Amino acid sequence: MAKELKELTSRSENYSQWYNDLVLKADLAENSAVRGCMVIKPYGYAIWEKIQQELDRMFKETGHVNAYFPLFIPKSFLSKEADHVEGFAKECAVVTHYRLKNDPDGKGVVVDPAAKLEEELIVRPTSETIIWNTYKGWIQSYRDLPILCNQWANVVRWEMRTRLFLRTAEFLWQEGHTAHATEEEAVAEAKTMLEVYADFAERFMAMPVIKGTKTANERFAGAIDTYCIEALMQDGKALQAGTSHFLGQNFAKAFDVTFVNKNNQQEYVWATSWGVSTRLIGGLIMTHSDDNGLVLPPNLAPFQVVIVPIYKNADQLAQISEKVDEIVKKLKGLGVSVKYDNNDAKKPGWKFAEYELKGVPVRLGIGGRDLENGTVEVARRDTLTKETVSMENIEQFIADLLKDIQANIYKKAADFRASQTREVNSYDEFKEEIEKGGFLLCHWDGTPETEEKIKDETKATIRCIPLDGDKTPGTCMVTGKPSAQRVIFARAY
């Protein structure tokens, strides 16, 4: 394990390679035999399960319910909303046939040309079209509204350049799709879900985010407004961590979804959609981890504490295990997830290195001398520090320590973002500063032409128009025209 750790590329040497090394070596995921797709390994999937559990709870607390809709979407559905199909057309995987047959030449199987579908099916890149076609049958009256559905699913977007978790041809996500009687309700829903995402990112992922709206160029295909949370990674690039869309009546009109309102008038339904994906795991890695491996926030770690026995013989191991059983029971009573690793196939030093690489927040080491002295060695992953602590009330000490670790890694990330956020007032200065990375607060004249010019010349995009913060008007750094407020530019994943 020590040799493997040395092979982990440092962030300063090659950040991209460090990320790839870490995903593989920490057993989170690996590339599959299918181009652009990944296998999420048990440890990586355990993190996703934690994300699912917490978000699912938060969704249900805000009145949402889960459902499931088909993987396949008739091609004609995508043709009904022009902006939507244009936004996704280049990423669609298409099913054209429904049967294989043995190759007459004896070379395996071939597609049966007689089994061509009358209408091609699209493997869902997102589900607005199939869901709104379904909602047409669910909604007749204002009494049927609102519909607050979410689904946990996989989607396919045929990406050409892929990276594990950050951008893959197939990925896991949740997508909420809601229907409302009024514009005000739908806008409020989109904003509510933005707050849910921001709360989750900061309280559970320990990842500070900026809430904002996307520009017309950057918003979701088919949306009136896209709300987003943006985070800053350690290499100075931005990561879009979640989006919530106010869709207006666009999809209701495309699929003729109407209802009779309280005034007995026929009206089109108002809509939202919102989602986060396994990309969050990539964000988790890049926000907190270091050259020694993963650093996981306790609130999302597959297990928060690992206990490693250090023993000379079976009798000593039995004594340690008896004490560990007491500690484990007390920790679990406080809601702490704990693993006792008494596997005798690996030495303690190997285990220490392995759990450091995997980012386990707290490691306890207990040996024969600790039994005699009534102590335990406590190592915290975020600071790589150790201390010897009395076993008396150890469970409460650990519970408090986990809260401290969660707060500390959030503060570290927030301090980093603050140090990398700068106001820029001229385009020449912008071109210099964007090379250093970070969030640049700049005035922009609000036109897509200026936005495109900046993107073409610097590879930086407007990450969001912040909802909070300084709203002071100014002049565009490029054109000198009036600007309503500063926006956030960055290079991004």
WOLIN-V167788 format. One line per field, one symbol per residue. ss: DSSP state (~ for helix, > for strand, _ for the rest). A space follows every 50 residues. Layout:
ss: ???
//
This chain:
ss: _~~~~~________~~~~~~~~~~~___>>>______>>>_~~~~~~~~~ ~~~~~~~~~~~___>>_____>>>~~~~___~~~~~~~~~~_>>>>>__> >>______>>>_~~~>>>>>>>>____~~~~~~~~~~~__>~~~__>>>> >>>>>>______>___>__>>>>>>>>>>>__~~~~~~~~~~~~~~~~~~ ~~~______>>>>___________>>>>>>>>_____>>>>>>>>>>>_~ ~~~~___>>>_____>>>_>>>>>>>>_~~~~~~~~~~_>__>_______ ____>>>>>>___~~~~~~~~~~~~~~~~~~~~____>>>>______~~~ ~~~~~~~____>>>>>>~~~~~~_>>>>>>____>>>>>>___~~~~~~~ ~~~~~~~~~~~~~~~~~~~_>>>___~~~~~~~~~~__>>>>>____~~~ ~~~~~~~~__>>>>>>_______>>______>>__>>>>>_>_
//
